[in-house]
Amino acid sequence: MSFLMQFPDDDNGQLLAEIAAEGIDLNKMHQVDFYILFEQQADAEKFAKEIVTDALVQNAKIEKCTETGVWEVIAQVQMVPEHTLLGQAEQYIESIANSSNGYGDGWGLMDSEEA
């Protein structure tokens, strides 16, 4: 009989369940990428510089979506992707992004699908 982890019935819980089903150990540290979107390059650059000074975020990359022209900042956090902590980190990063005209667009684990 295999042990199945239980996840809350929300978007983050569903994604965590899918990641666990892929055989990824969610009890270990992983790089979690939080995706923040910006209309303006200057806002994305300002946020990326600001967020890496925060103890939570280790790295931030900026990419431009060729299809939409929207700027995406990928804030990278090393953490155990536990549901509550994940939600708190996501809200925290998004609250900082909101002050720079950015908005959250989910998260993903390295080697897994994005939310």
GIFENMO-V301520 format. One line per field, one symbol per residue. ss: DSSP state (H for helix, E for strand, L for the rest). psi: psi as a letter, one per 20 degrees, with the letter a starting at -180 (. if undefined). A space follows every 10 residues. Layout:
ss->???
psi->???
This chain:
ss->LLLLLLLLLL HHHHHHHHHH HLLLLLLLEE EEEEEEEELL HHHHHHHHHH HLLLLLLLEE EEEELLLLLL EEEEEEEEEE LLHHHHHHHH HHHHHHHHLL LEEEEEEEEL LLLEL
psi->pqppqpqqma gggggggggh hijpojirpr opppppqqhp ghgggggggg hiiqhhphqp qpqpohgijq pppoppporp mqgghghggg ggghhghhik krqqkarqqq krqq.
